[in-house]
Amino acid sequence: MIRDWLFGKLQTRALDSSSREVEKFVTSLKGLGDRDLGAIVAIATVLRINFESHGVLAPNVFSDEALPSTETLGRYQLEINRLARQFRKMGLASDSAAAMVWSYTLRCLNIPTLRPHGLEMWIELKRGFPHVEEALRKGEREAGKSLPERVWSEWNAIPIGFDSP
């Protein structure tokens, strides 16, 4: 009985902490201009495709209606969090923020009570959509090479469940 009570308390604390983290991220997105959001979406698209190509994420995990298990989604999130920390250590703040888009998207898909936060996050990210192609062209110029065609065709893909309103 005490064990169940303690477990319930720990679960509530973890959920509250997760909710606060996602809310903080969404608030930071609200503070960004549309062009900055476009750059975040552009980088996030490149990262997602790289994550899928290198086995960090299953291909099309955000578009299939049948989500992987909660354990699998959690593993994806842990790996993306590790990569986001590496980006931060390397001084790549935009890459870190873009990786966190996917980490928080996974968290919001994995915990049903966080889904409204995921929807709010993607509403903010959509403000940047008019500027994504400009950011992708700039990225190509800076890198001196073309981005994969998949980046150009999938940059406006919104994870299932966060594609409305």
N, C-alpha and C positions, 0 to 999 in steps of 0.2 A: 504494500500500500504506500509506504513512504517512498519506495523506489519509483513507483508510478507518478507520484506527486513531483518528485525531483526531476524525473525525465520530462514531465510536462512543463515545468518551470524552465528547464534548459532549452527545450524546443521553442518556447515563447520568446525567450531572450535571443536565441539565434535568429528567429524570424523577424523580431524587432530590429536587430542589428542589420540584417540583410535589407530590410525595408528602408532603413535610414541611409545605408550606403547607396542604394539605387536612387533614392530621392535626392541625395547630394549630387550624384552624377547628373541627373536630369536638371537640377538647378544650375549646375555649371554649363550645361548645354544651352539653357535659356539665356545665359549671359553672353553667349557667343553671337557674333554677327552671322548673317546668312552665308557670306563667302567663306568664313571660317568653318561653318558647318559643312559646306560643300567640299572643302578640303578634307575634313574628317571622314565624310562619306566616301570620297575617292580613295583615301588611304585604307579605310575599312574594307572596301571592295577588293583592293589588291591583296590585303592581308587574308581575307576570307578565302580567296581563290588559292593563295599560297598555302594556307592552313589545310585546305582540302587536298591540294596536290601532294603535300608532305605528311598526310595521315594524322594531322592534329585534329581535324574535323572530318566526319564522314561527308562525302559529296552530297549536296542537296539536303543537308540536315535541317535547314531552315525553310525548305519548300515542301517537304513531304508532310502529309497529314499525320502519319503515324510517327510519333517521336520515338527516339531510342529510349531505353530505360533511364530512370532517374540517376542510376549509378553511372551510366555511360555519359549522360549530359554533365554530371558532376566531374567526371574525369576530363572531359573536354575543357570545362571551365578552369580546372586546376592548371592544366597545361597552358592555356591562354593567359592566365594570371602570371604564370612563371615567365612567359615570353614578354608580357607587358612590363614586368619588373626589369627584365634585361634591357628592353628598349629605353626605359627610364634611366637606368645606369649608364647607357650609352649616350645619353643626352637627346634621345629621340622622343620628345614629349608628345608630339602629334601621333607618332606610331603607337605609343603607349595608350593614348586616349582612344585611338581607333581600335586597338585590340580590346580595350575595355568595353567598347560597344558590343562586341560579340560575347564577352564574358557576362555582362549584365543581361544581354538578350537571352543567353542560355539560362541564367538564374531565373529570369522572369518566366521562361517557358517551363522550367523545372518546378517552380513553386507557384501553384495556381493563384494564391492570394497576392502575388507580386505582378500578375499580368497587367493590371491597370497601369502600373509604373512603366512596364515595357511599352504599352501603347502610348503613354505620354512621351517616353523617350523617342519613339519613332515619329511621333508628330513633330517634335523639335527637329530631328534629323531631316525630315522632309522639307523643312524650310531651306535647307541647303541644296536641294535637288537642282534648282535652276543654275547653280554654279559648279556642279560636279564635272561636267565635260571640260569646262575651262581649267579646272584644277588638274584633271587627267592630262590635258594637253601640256600644261606647265610641267607636270611630272615627267612627261616624255622628253620635253626639251632639256630639263635639268639632268636627266639620266642619259640623254643622248641615244635612247633606243625606244622602240615602240613597246607599248604595253600589250599583253596578250589580248586577242580579240574578245575573249570571254569577259575581260574587265569592261570593255566597251558595251557589251550586250547585256551585262548583268548588274551594272552599277545601281540601277533603280529597283532592284529586287528587294522587297520588304519581307521580312520573315512572316510566315503564315501566323495569323492571329493578331498581328500588329499592323495589318494593311488597311485598317479602317479607322476612323472616318476621314 
